[in-house]
């Protein structure tokens, strides 16, 4: 459609020029010179890529303008055609070869026609220059339109428009070439000896241009690699990584295919996705032969196959069987283990760049290093999320997962059904642990989990929420139907189980609560099911439906509500302080302020009890203010005594929802003259997740004040790591349930190590609470945790006992930043 008409125009026009000038062949010496000049002009090259094709702009305009001035049209057309044929001789695609020859010949033919139509070319001066420039521009324009026509015929209108836009800079290059050509022409017409210095100048400029082109290519490659690695780093999930990666790799490497293969690992399935030029969607296949990939993964080294890689010549027949020209396969490493490969296939380019080179191997290896880290991080995040939602012993959903599932269930409940919570408390678990060891007890729990999962049915969620407590959530027709189902499941669960050499009779107590009769909050339903299970232990049939008489603790909470209000008004609550110590050098850096209340009738009230009462009765702001005020007052006293210590205060989500709280904090800081950086607010992660969008404005206002923000109970909430980068926090406080178990539980140790590593990557301070043993202390210090808090250093103490602890357990030490308190010894 394009090559044929171009060739016909060239032949017809050349014939006419021949008839008009039969002596054209006498200029054959100049014609040979023109041929050599055309071949030399290909030293200066500009490449641009569209889809699967690379188009090149050469500096041939310079000899072309001189040929228009000195040679007859027939000689110009024939010499340009011969030069184009010689240049395209190595082009593998025959169709592309003849198109390029026809394009160049037709372009110069149209230029000669324009030259013949415009008189005055040999008259000299600006008029002749304008005619020559017009002829060169006609040549460039015809070549550009020819390329556009091919792209439109083969790949559609969109590709044609892309080709046209990409070729616009060629017109600017032609203008520069014309200016250079006219300078050369003026010099030659003045004296032919000017050819010598002009030749030296042209060679020098060509070399400079070539060096600049290579430098620009390297700079562009580095920029593209940076943008690619930044996109890979920002992608947090394995499922989204191929979308962010493969298209960019395919474009950067100028490859027809770019493939990511990640081997299956644990719960993570195998990933095999490929980006192909001209395909917007990813393909679930790879053109790379399995043998080549297996060699790369087995050796753990890059395998590059192609004309420029003689070391892998034995693999080229394998590629040809799969119609692959060349390929690079780079293993993705996690330590010493190969977890996958990053592959590119079939370099797209012209005769100079149509195969991969050593530089391409280096670029792909750099990208692969970042991809391997991204894959490992995403899998680590997935493992942490899974561990946060599942019980490690049985693999069942844990309390957090069950709570989330209940929250979703109550939202979509139908009118004629109830959402039931069945809590199974295994009888005799403690006896098994004490008589046969915890290993036997774990085996018993695993068998119970497997059996309960089998009898619960497909529509139920089975979870483990405590040591010997299992929960089943499901939908039922009514409360009575739920009780009958709980009785049937208990009977099916009963029976003998073999643990080691012993056969045990398993029995359970079942507590039942239903939504909406027994509450609307998931935690309330679980709590009331647990109360019912405790009552069921003394019943012969072992099943108890919740009723209000069982909620003695809740009644007690309601009874102390008025007393709490009076205690807050009379400042009867105490504030205790628990020291926080740097693990590297045992410096005392601060204290956590904790509220304590001794009721005149009930004695010591658990903090979770009176805090819950304060939340439900609207007294939480008063409670928070008193704790913060006491902490700031002591902070001021310690600073005045040359013992500066920071303070940490716990905040509830309800407090963060109060828009006046940041202003209150600013006022208290000014009143006591305490620097904002000396105050840390600890916000519980599980509580914040439910209202993250509502509390973020307050968090940003607090951060702008200069106070430090800490994520408390880290690891116990949902999607911790995905939110960690979004919250304006300075510190992560690892939950004590992980810290206390890390010395004996490899799973807890792995989680703590991962959290410390990732938190430090985010630039966050890491605090471990629940430090209770020297072994735990040594492990935390080894993995780089900065600050520790726990009974190993000190329990929470009232102010007077804290002062005594200062004197007995710490001593002053001078540092470059001033005097600090250092622990004498950890007892």
Residue pairs with C-beta under 8 A, 6 or more apart in sequence:
1 149
1 153
2 99
2 102
2 146
2 149
2 150
2 153
3 95
3 98
3 99
3 102
3 103
6 102
6 103
6 105
6 106
6 146
7 98
7 102
7 105
7 106
9 106
9 109
9 110
10 77
10 81
10 102
10 105
10 106
10 109
13 77
13 109
13 112
13 113
14 74
14 77
14 78
14 109
17 24
17 72
17 73
17 74
17 77
17 112
18 24
18 74
21 72
21 73
21 74
24 72
24 73
24 74
24 75
25 75
27 70
27 71
27 72
27 75
28 75
30 70
30 71
30 75
31 71
31 75
31 78
31 79
32 79
34 63
34 66
34 67
34 71
34 75
34 76
34 79
35 79
35 82
35 83
37 62
37 63
37 66
38 60
38 63
38 64
38 79
38 80
38 83
39 83
39 86
39 87
41 58
41 59
41 60
41 62
41 63
42 58
42 59
42 60
42 87
43 59
43 206
43 210
44 58
44 59
44 206
44 209
44 210
45 56
45 57
45 58
45 210
45 213
45 352
46 56
46 57
46 58
46 169
46 170
46 173
46 213
47 54
47 55
47 56
47 57
47 349
47 350
47 353
48 54
48 55
48 57
48 166
48 167
48 169
49 55
49 254
49 348
49 349
50 151
50 159
50 162
50 163
50 166
51 151
51 155
51 159
51 162
51 277
51 278
52 256
52 277
52 278
52 348
53 151
53 348
54 254
54 348
54 349
54 350
54 353
55 147
55 163
55 166
55 167
56 350
57 169
57 170
57 173
59 177
59 206
59 209
61 136
61 139
61 140
61 173
61 174
61 177
61 178
61 181
62 177
62 180
62 181
62 184
62 202
64 76
64 80
64 108
64 111
64 136
64 139
64 181
65 132
65 133
65 135
65 136
65 177
65 178
65 181
65 182
65 185
66 181
66 184
66 185
66 188
67 75
67 76
67 79
67 80
68 76
68 111
68 112
68 115
68 121
68 132
68 135
68 136
69 121
69 122
69 128
69 132
69 185
71 79
73 112
73 115
73 116
76 108
76 112
77 105
77 108
77 109
77 112
80 104
80 105
80 108
81 101
81 104
81 105
83 104
84 100
84 101
84 104
84 105
85 101
87 100
88 96
88 97
88 100
88 101
89 97
90 351
91 97
91 100
91 351
99 146
99 150
102 146
103 142
103 143
103 146
103 147
104 143
106 142
106 146
107 138
107 139
107 140
107 142
107 143
107 146
108 139
110 138
110 139
110 142
111 135
111 136
111 138
111 139
111 142
112 135
114 134
114 135
114 138
115 121
115 131
115 132
115 135
118 131
118 134
118 135
119 131
120 127
120 128
120 131
121 128
121 131
121 132
122 128
124 189
129 182
132 178
132 181
132 182
132 185
133 178
133 182
136 174
136 177
136 178
136 181
137 171
137 174
137 175
137 178
140 170
140 171
140 174
141 171
143 170
144 164
144 167
144 170
144 171
147 163
147 167
148 160
148 163
148 164
148 167
149 160
151 159
151 160
151 162
151 163
152 159
152 160
152 163
155 278
184 198
184 202
187 194
187 198
188 194
188 195
188 198
221 252
221 363
224 248
224 251
224 252
225 252
225 363
225 366
225 367
227 248
228 245
228 248
228 249
228 252
228 367
228 370
229 366
229 367
229 370
231 244
231 245
231 248
232 241
232 244
232 245
232 367
232 370
232 371
232 374
233 370
233 374
234 244
235 241
235 244
235 245
235 374
235 378
236 377
236 378
236 381
236 721
236 722
237 378
237 381
237 382
238 262
238 268
238 271
238 375
238 378
238 379
238 382
241 260
241 371
241 374
241 375
241 378
242 260
242 271
242 273
242 275
242 282
243 282
245 260
245 371
246 258
246 259
246 260
246 273
246 274
246 275
246 282
247 258
247 275
249 255
249 258
249 275
249 342
249 344
249 364
249 367
250 256
250 257
250 258
250 275
250 276
250 277
250 344
252 363
252 367
253 328
253 344
253 347
253 356
253 360
253 363
253 364
254 347
254 348
254 349
254 353
255 277
255 344
255 345
255 346
255 347
255 348
256 276
256 277
256 345
256 346
256 347
256 348
257 274
257 275
257 276
257 277
257 286
257 287
257 343
257 344
257 345
257 346
258 274
258 275
258 342
258 343
258 344
258 345
259 272
259 273
259 274
259 275
259 286
259 287
259 288
259 341
259 342
259 343
259 344
259 345
260 271
260 272
260 273
260 274
260 340
260 341
260 342
260 343
260 371
261 270
261 271
261 272
261 286
261 293
261 340
261 341
261 343
262 268
262 270
262 271
262 272
262 332
262 339
262 340
262 375
263 270
263 297
263 338
263 339
263 340
264 270
265 339
265 379
266 383
267 382
267 386
268 379
268 382
271 340
272 284
272 285
272 286
273 282
273 283
273 284
274 282
274 283
274 284
274 285
274 286
274 287
275 282
275 283
276 283
277 348
286 293
286 343
287 322
287 323
287 324
287 327
287 345
287 346
288 322
288 324
288 327
288 329
288 343
288 345
289 318
289 319
289 321
289 322
289 324
291 315
291 318
292 303
292 305
292 315
292 318
292 319
292 327
292 329
293 329
293 341
293 343
295 303
295 315
295 329
296 302
296 303
296 329
296 330
296 331
296 338
296 341
297 331
297 338
297 341
300 331
300 333
300 336
300 338
301 331
302 328
302 329
302 330
302 331
302 361
302 364
302 365
303 312
303 315
303 328
303 329
304 312
304 326
304 327
304 328
304 329
304 356
304 361
305 312
305 315
305 316
305 319
305 326
305 327
305 328
306 312
306 316
306 325
306 326
306 327
306 347
306 355
306 356
307 326
307 355
308 355
308 356
308 357
308 358
309 326
309 356
319 325
319 326
319 327
324 345
324 346
325 345
325 346
325 347
325 355
326 345
326 346
326 347
326 355
326 356
327 343
327 344
327 345
327 346
327 356
328 343
328 344
328 356
328 360
328 361
328 364
329 341
329 342
329 343
330 341
330 342
330 343
330 361
330 364
330 365
330 368
331 338
331 340
331 341
331 368
332 338
332 339
332 340
332 341
332 342
332 368
332 371
332 372
332 375
333 339
333 369
333 372
334 372
334 375
334 376
339 372
339 375
339 376
340 372
340 375
342 364
342 367
342 368
342 371
344 356
344 360
344 364
347 353
347 354
347 355
347 356
347 360
348 354
349 355
377 758
380 754
380 758
381 721
381 722
383 754
384 715
384 720
384 721
384 751
384 754
384 755
385 718
385 719
385 720
385 721
387 747
387 751
388 398
388 400
388 715
388 716
388 717
388 718
388 720
389 397
389 398
389 400
389 401
389 718
390 396
390 397
390 398
390 401
391 397
391 398
391 463
391 464
392 747
393 442
393 445
393 446
393 449
393 464
394 445
394 446
394 449
394 450
394 464
395 449
396 449
396 453
396 462
396 463
396 464
396 470
397 405
397 461
397 462
397 463
397 464
398 463
398 464
398 465
399 463
399 465
399 466
399 526
400 686
400 716
400 717
400 718
401 463
402 461
402 463
402 465
402 471
402 473
402 522
402 526
403 522
403 523
403 526
404 522
404 718
405 461
405 473
406 419
406 421
406 473
406 515
406 522
406 525
406 526
407 522
409 419
409 473
409 475
409 515
410 419
410 515
410 516
410 520
410 522
413 419
413 475
413 515
413 516
414 475
416 477
417 475
417 476
417 477
417 478
418 475
418 476
418 477
418 478
418 479
418 482
418 514
418 515
418 516
418 517
419 473
419 474
419 475
419 514
419 515
419 525
420 473
420 474
420 475
420 476
420 482
420 485
420 486
420 512
420 513
420 514
420 515
421 471
421 472
421 473
421 512
421 513
421 514
421 515
421 525
421 526
421 529
422 471
422 472
422 473
422 474
422 482
422 485
422 486
422 489
422 510
422 511
422 512
422 529
423 465
423 469
423 470
423 471
423 510
423 511
423 512
423 513
423 526
423 529
423 530
423 532
423 533
424 448
424 452
424 469
424 470
424 471
424 472
424 489
424 490
424 493
424 508
424 509
424 510
424 533
425 468
425 469
425 508
425 509
425 510
425 511
425 533
425 534
425 536
425 537
426 444
426 445
426 448
426 468
426 469
426 470
426 506
426 508
427 506
427 507
427 508
427 509
427 537
428 504
428 506
428 507
429 441
429 444
429 445
429 467
429 468
430 468
432 440
432 441
432 444
432 499
432 504
433 440
433 441
436 499
436 500
436 502
440 499
440 500
443 499
443 500
444 497
444 499
444 504
444 506
445 464
445 468
447 497
447 499
448 470
448 493
448 497
448 506
449 462
449 464
449 470
451 493
451 497
452 462
452 470
452 472
452 489
452 493
453 462
455 489
455 492
455 493
456 462
456 472
456 474
456 489
457 474
459 474
459 475
460 472
460 473
460 474
461 472
461 473
461 474
462 470
462 471
462 472
463 470
463 471
463 472
463 473
464 470
464 471
465 471
465 526
469 530
469 533
471 526
471 529
472 489
474 485
476 482
476 485
476 514
479 514
479 517
479 545
482 512
482 514
482 545
483 512
483 543
483 545
486 510
486 512
486 543
487 510
487 541
487 543
489 510
490 508
490 510
490 542
490 543
493 506
493 508
494 505
494 506
494 507
494 508
495 505
495 506
496 503
496 504
496 505
496 506
497 503
497 504
497 506
498 504
507 542
508 542
509 533
509 534
509 536
509 537
509 539
509 542
509 543
509 544
510 533
510 536
510 542
510 543
510 544
511 528
511 529
511 530
511 531
511 532
511 533
511 534
511 535
511 536
511 544
511 546
512 529
512 532
512 543
512 544
512 545
512 546
513 519
513 525
513 526
513 528
513 529
513 532
513 545
513 546
514 525
515 525
518 524
518 525
518 528
518 546
519 525
519 528
528 546
528 550
528 551
529 546
531 546
531 550
531 551
532 544
532 545
532 546
532 547
532 550
533 544
534 550
535 544
535 550
536 542
536 543
536 544
553 609
556 602
556 609
557 609
557 612
557 613
558 613
560 599
560 602
560 605
560 609
560 610
560 613
561 613
561 616
561 617
563 599
563 600
564 597
564 610
564 613
564 614
564 617
564 619
565 617
565 619
566 572
567 573
567 597
568 619
568 622
568 623
568 626
571 626
572 597
573 595
573 596
573 597
573 623
573 626
574 595
574 596
574 597
574 598
574 798
575 593
575 594
575 595
575 596
575 626
575 627
575 630
575 631
575 798
575 799
576 593
576 594
576 595
576 596
576 796
576 797
576 798
577 591
577 592
577 593
577 594
577 631
577 634
577 796
577 797
577 798
577 799
577 802
578 591
578 592
578 594
578 789
578 794
578 795
578 796
578 797
579 588
579 590
579 591
579 789
579 793
579 794
579 802
579 805
580 588
580 589
580 590
580 591
580 592
580 646
580 648
580 767
580 787
580 788
580 789
581 587
581 588
581 589
581 787
581 788
581 789
581 793
581 823
582 589
582 786
582 787
582 788
583 777
583 780
583 781
583 785
583 786
583 787
583 788
584 781
584 786
585 822
586 822
586 823
586 826
587 813
587 815
587 820
587 821
587 822
587 823
588 645
588 806
588 810
588 820
588 821
588 822
588 823
589 645
589 646
589 787
589 820
590 645
590 646
590 647
590 648
590 678
590 680
591 631
591 645
591 646
591 647
591 648
591 802
592 647
592 648
592 649
592 650
592 682
592 789
592 796
593 627
593 628
593 630
593 631
593 647
593 648
593 649
593 650
594 607
594 627
594 650
594 796
595 607
595 610
595 611
595 623
595 626
595 627
596 604
596 607
596 796
596 798
597 604
597 605
597 607
597 610
598 604
598 605
599 605
610 623
611 620
611 623
611 652
613 619
614 620
614 622
614 623
615 652
615 654
620 652
620 654
620 655
621 655
621 658
621 661
624 649
624 651
624 652
624 655
625 664
625 668
627 649
627 650
628 649
628 665
628 668
629 668
631 647
631 649
631 679
632 647
632 668
632 669
632 671
632 672
632 674
632 679
633 672
634 647
634 799
635 645
635 646
635 647
635 672
635 674
635 678
635 679
636 672
636 673
636 674
638 644
638 645
639 674
639 678
642 819
643 806
643 819
643 821
644 678
644 818
645 678
645 821
646 677
646 678
646 679
646 680
646 708
647 678
647 679
647 680
648 679
648 680
648 681
648 682
648 710
649 679
649 680
649 681
649 682
650 681
650 682
650 683
650 684
650 712
651 681
651 682
651 683
652 684
652 687
653 683
653 684
653 687
653 688
653 690
653 691
653 695
655 661
656 683
656 688
656 691
656 695
656 698
656 699
657 691
657 694
657 695
657 698
658 698
659 697
659 698
661 698
661 702
662 698
662 701
662 702
662 705
665 679
665 702
665 705
665 707
666 705
669 675
669 676
669 679
669 705
669 707
675 706
676 705
676 706
676 707
677 706
677 707
677 708
679 707
679 708
680 707
680 708
680 709
680 710
680 730
680 731
681 702
681 707
681 708
681 709
681 710
682 710
682 711
682 712
682 733
683 695
683 699
683 709
683 710
683 711
683 712
684 712
684 713
685 711
685 712
685 713
685 714
685 715
685 716
685 717
685 720
686 713
686 716
686 717
686 718
688 695
688 711
688 717
689 717
689 718
689 719
689 723
692 723
692 727
696 727
696 728
699 709
699 727
699 728
699 729
700 728
702 709
703 709
703 728
708 730
708 731
709 727
709 728
709 729
709 730
709 731
710 729
710 730
710 731
710 732
710 733
710 767
711 720
711 724
711 727
711 729
711 731
711 732
711 733
712 733
713 733
713 735
714 720
714 732
714 733
714 734
714 735
714 755
715 734
715 735
715 737
715 738
715 751
715 755
716 735
716 737
721 758
724 732
724 758
724 759
724 762
724 764
725 762
729 764
730 764
730 765
731 764
731 765
731 766
731 767
732 755
732 759
732 764
732 765
732 766
732 767
733 767
733 768
733 769
734 752
734 755
734 756
734 766
734 767
734 768
734 769
734 785
735 769
735 770
736 769
736 770
736 790
737 748
737 770
738 748
738 751
738 752
738 755
739 748
739 752
739 768
739 769
739 770
739 771
739 776
739 780
739 790
740 770
740 772
740 776
741 748
742 748
742 749
742 751
742 752
742 776
742 779
743 749
743 773
743 775
743 776
743 779
749 779
752 768
752 779
752 780
752 783
752 785
753 783
755 766
756 766
756 780
756 783
756 784
756 785
757 783
757 784
759 765
759 766
760 766
760 784
765 786
765 787
766 784
766 785
766 786
766 787
767 785
767 786
767 787
767 788
767 789
768 780
768 785
768 787
768 788
768 789
768 790
769 788
769 789
769 790
770 789
770 790
771 777
771 780
771 788
771 789
771 790
771 791
771 792
771 793
772 790
772 791
772 792
773 792
774 792
774 826
776 792
777 788
777 792
777 826
780 788
792 826
793 823
793 826
794 805
794 809
797 805
806 821
808 824
809 823
809 824
809 825
809 827
810 821
810 822
810 823
810 824
811 821
811 822
811 824
812 819
812 820
812 821
812 822
813 819
813 820
813 821
813 822
